[in-house]
Amino acid sequence: MAKIYAICDKNLLDEFSLSLKEYIKIAKYFNVEWIQYRDKKSTIEEKRENLLFLKKFWQKPLIVNDFIELTQFADGLHLGQEDILDFINSFGLKSRYEAIREIRKIVGKKIIGVSTHNEDEIRETNILDIDYIGLGSFRKTNTKDVKSYLGSDFSKLITLSKHHVAIIGGVRVYDDIDVDFKAIGKDLIIKGITYN
């Protein structure tokens, strides 16, 4: 059975008027394995404070989305394809392999995950020093602008990865998916508010 990888999206928390403490309560109720903190609007200082708060009350792995400089306050880092390209361009590197090698030097043994969307990206991540891939989008979602969905191809794509796989994008709490992790954002909040 897939473990739940909760996407703690600050925009969604604000939309549902949910505090970080209430979110942790929901995560514990659903026996979440990992939490990813995703925050596209707060200042770096606010993000740091929120990560420190989460670490105080959450004993399992906490992953930060996008911000390498905040990994020191978390157990890992998740990067999208565009984040890796930005890193390559910012530091004059030549490839994703070089980028991940440099990121690994910065974060050490902490967890690193990378978003993937197709066979080419999965095969490319197979040679990278990462711990898991996020594969999606599983289905249509309102929280991200997604151009394509995996549909029935997802089970074939999962088998191509040499890393653990978290299925992402429109995943629901009660989806029965044969994968390592189900990355769940909005549906976890909705179900959590209903049951708590």
Secondary structure as GFF3:
##gff-version 3
##sequence-region A 1 196
A	DSSP	beta_strand	3	9	.	.	.	ID=ss1
A	DSSP	alpha_helix	10	15	.	.	.	ID=ss2
A	DSSP	alpha_helix	20	29	.	.	.	ID=ss3
A	DSSP	beta_strand	34	38	.	.	.	ID=ss4
A	DSSP	alpha_helix	44	57	.	.	.	ID=ss5
A	DSSP	beta_strand	62	65	.	.	.	ID=ss6
A	DSSP	three_ten_helix	68	73	.	.	.	ID=ss7
A	DSSP	beta_strand	76	79	.	.	.	ID=ss8
A	DSSP	alpha_helix	81	91	.	.	.	ID=ss9
A	DSSP	alpha_helix	96	107	.	.	.	ID=ss10
A	DSSP	beta_strand	111	116	.	.	.	ID=ss11
A	DSSP	alpha_helix	119	125	.	.	.	ID=ss12
A	DSSP	beta_strand	132	136	.	.	.	ID=ss13
A	DSSP	three_ten_helix	151	153	.	.	.	ID=ss14
A	DSSP	alpha_helix	154	160	.	.	.	ID=ss15
A	DSSP	beta_strand	164	168	.	.	.	ID=ss16
A	DSSP	beta_strand	181	184	.	.	.	ID=ss17
A	DSSP	alpha_helix	186	195	.	.	.	ID=ss18
###
